[in-house]
């Protein structure tokens, strides 16, 4: 099962209001109750993605050092 809420970042009025944490925890609980045994979230390692990383870490996700390669064709 794959759940991918790709989209634009949250509106600035929602940032800092625990909206991301609430949604992440809700989705994680939903997946666990549905029998999913491994969930993952991807985000950038740059400073602009620090809020997303904090959200995932607060929800109990563990960051792993991964490298992904891309090539535009």
Backbone as a ProteinNet text record, in pm:
[ID]
protein_1_A
[PRIMARY]
XXXXXXXXXXXXXXXXXXXXXXXXXXXXXXXXXXXXXXXXXXXXXXXXXXXXXXXXXXXXXXXXXXXXXXXXX
[TERTIARY]
84.5	0	88.7	53.8	129.1	33.2	65.9	-12.3	82.9	51	142.4	69.8	81.1	14.4	102.4	162.9	247.3	163.9	224.6	154.5	234.2	175.3	245.7	262.5	356.2	372.8	249.3	232.7	115.2	115.6	-1.2	-15.7	52.6	113.6	189.5	103.3	-27.1	-115.5	-128.9	-101	-112.9	18.5	128.6	258.3	268.3	325.7	340.7	215.1	110.9	-16.4	-37.5	67.7	61.9	-26.8	-61.9	-145.1	-71.7	55.4	133.8	150.1	176.2	192.7	62	-49.4	-179.2	-210.6	-187.2	-214.8	-122	5.6	102.1	65.4	31.8	-6.4	-135.9	-232.2	-357.3	-329.7	-251.1	-221.4	-143.3	-50.1	29	-60.1	-149.7	-243	-333.4	-384.6	-472	-400.2	-274.3	-198.5	-173.7	-138.4	-112.6	-238.3	-352.5	-478.5	-517.9	-469.6	-499	-402.5	-307	-213.7	-82.8	-60.8	66.9	175.5	287.4	393.8	515.1	521.7	632.8	583.1	604	565.2	690.5	691.5	806	757.6	836.9	814.3	943.7	935	1054.3	1044.2	1157.5	1164	1307.2	1328.8	1462	1549.6	1679.9	1775.5	1818.6	1764.6	1802.8	1728.2	1773.4	1709.1	1560.1	1517.7	1376.9	1283.9	1339.8	1258.7	1270.1	1339	1355.3	1221	1118.9	990.5	930.2	941.3	887.6	964.5	1096.9	1176.5	1138	1117.6	1075.6	940.1	848.5	715.9	727.2	804.7	818.1	887.6	989.5	1061.1	971.3	887.2	793.1	694.1	662.3	567.1	634.6	764.9	834.1	906.7	913.4	986.4	1136.4	1216.5	1361.7	1422.1	1508.9	1577	1690.9	1704.4	1813.4	1893.8	2024.1	2104.8	2091.1	2010.8	1985	2033.2	2065.9	2101.9	2014	1951.6	1871	1929.7	1946.4	2001.1	1891.1	1894.4	1798.2	1871.7	1808.3	1862.6	1746.5	1746.5	1643.4	1672.7	1573.1	1590.4	1510.4
-117.1	0	122.8	219.3	343.5	459.2	546.2	667.6	782.3	865.3	972.1	1105.2	1183.8	1314.4	1423.4	1395.6	1496.6	1618.7	1730.3	1853.2	1971.1	2087.4	2207.5	2206.8	2285.6	2294.2	2357.2	2339.6	2397.8	2550.3	2605.3	2750.5	2806.6	2922.6	2980.9	3000.5	3021.5	3038.6	2909.8	2794.3	2665	2620.6	2680.3	2638.7	2674.5	2582	2603.7	2575.7	2524.5	2497.5	2348.7	2267.4	2122.7	2050.2	2116.3	2053.1	1934.5	1953.3	1845	1727.9	1757.4	1651.4	1574.1	1645.7	1580.8	1491	1541.7	1462.4	1341.5	1361.5	1250.6	1142.5	1181.4	1083.4	1011.4	1084.6	1023.1	918.9	958.5	866.8	745.4	766.8	656.3	557.5	608.7	522.7	447.7	516.7	454.5	340.9	365	260.7	140.5	167.5	57.7	-26.5	39.1	-33	-110.6	-65.7	-134.1	-249.3	-270	-381.1	-346.9	-219.6	-178.9	-197.4	-256.6	-285.1	-193.8	-114.6	-22	101	216	342.2	425.9	504	591.6	727.3	826.4	962.9	1010.8	1084.2	1140.5	1291.7	1354.3	1499.8	1539.8	1664.6	1712.7	1730	1731.3	1750.5	1894.7	1983.6	2125.2	2196	2314.9	2387.5	2414.9	2431.5	2459.2	2343.8	2222.7	2105.6	2066.9	2147.7	2117.9	2101.5	2185.3	2164.9	2027.1	1980.1	1847.5	1739.7	1752.6	1652.6	1650.6	1766.7	1772.4	1704.8	1727.6	1665.9	1514.4	1458.6	1313.4	1256.7	1326.8	1278	1280.6	1384.9	1389.8	1274.6	1228.6	1118.4	981.9	980.4	854.6	794.9	867.8	818.8	839.6	749.8	756	791.6	891.1	930.9	834.3	796.9	710.6	786.1	766.7	832.8	759.3	814.1	752.4	844	783.4	861	811.7	904.4	872.6	949.1	882.6	946.2	965.5	1079.9	1112.5	1162.6	1147.6	1201.1	1245.1	1373.6	1425.3	1376.9	1325.9	1275.8	1357.4
0	0	0	-78.3	-84.2	-66.1	26.4	47.5	20.8	-75.1	-113.8	-118.5	-12.3	-11.4	-71	-188.4	-251.7	-284.6	-266.2	-298.1	-247.6	-255.1	-210.2	-58.6	-7.9	137.7	201.3	332.8	398.5	389.6	389.5	389.9	513.6	500.7	611.6	736.8	720.7	836.7	916.6	852.5	919.9	983.5	941.2	993.9	1141.6	1218.3	1361.9	1441.5	1377.6	1445.3	1471.9	1452	1474	1373.2	1261.9	1160.1	1099.3	1060.9	1001.7	1095.7	1222.7	1322.1	1339.2	1348	1364.2	1244.2	1123.5	1003.5	993.1	1026.2	1020.3	1120.3	1241.6	1343.4	1305	1249	1205.5	1096.6	995.4	884.4	933.5	1025.6	1078.5	1153.6	1235.5	1309	1212.2	1111	1012.1	941	900.1	830.8	921.9	1046.9	1140.9	1161.4	1179.1	1197	1071.4	954.1	827.9	801.2	892.7	877.1	809.2	780.4	721.1	826.1	787.3	884.1	870.4	763.6	746	672.1	730.4	666.7	645.4	539.9	515.6	467.7	497.3	451	390.5	282.4	219.8	223.8	249.4	244.7	214.2	190.5	157.5	280.6	258.4	366.9	386.2	305.6	313	426	463.3	574.5	552.1	428.1	401.1	436.3	445.7	480.4	628.1	706.3	849.1	921.5	893	961.1	932.6	809.1	775.8	851.3	857.2	929.7	1078.1	1136.7	1277.8	1296.7	1203.2	1211.6	1211	1118.5	1108.5	1231.1	1279.5	1397.7	1521.2	1535	1647.6	1643	1523.2	1507	1519.6	1547.8	1572.5	1453.2	1342.2	1225.6	1246.9	1191.5	1204.2	1069.4	1068.9	944.8	914.7	788.3	743	637.8	635	531.6	397.7	310	180.6	68.6	-42.7	-161.4	-275.6	-344.8	-461.7	-579.6	-689.4	-809.7	-912.9	-978	-1081.9	-1205.3	-1319.1	-1442.5	-1530.3	-1563.4	-1652.4	-1792.8	-1860.3	-1997.2	-2095.6
[MASK]
+++++++++++++++++++++++++++++++++++++++++++++++++++++++++++++++++++++++++

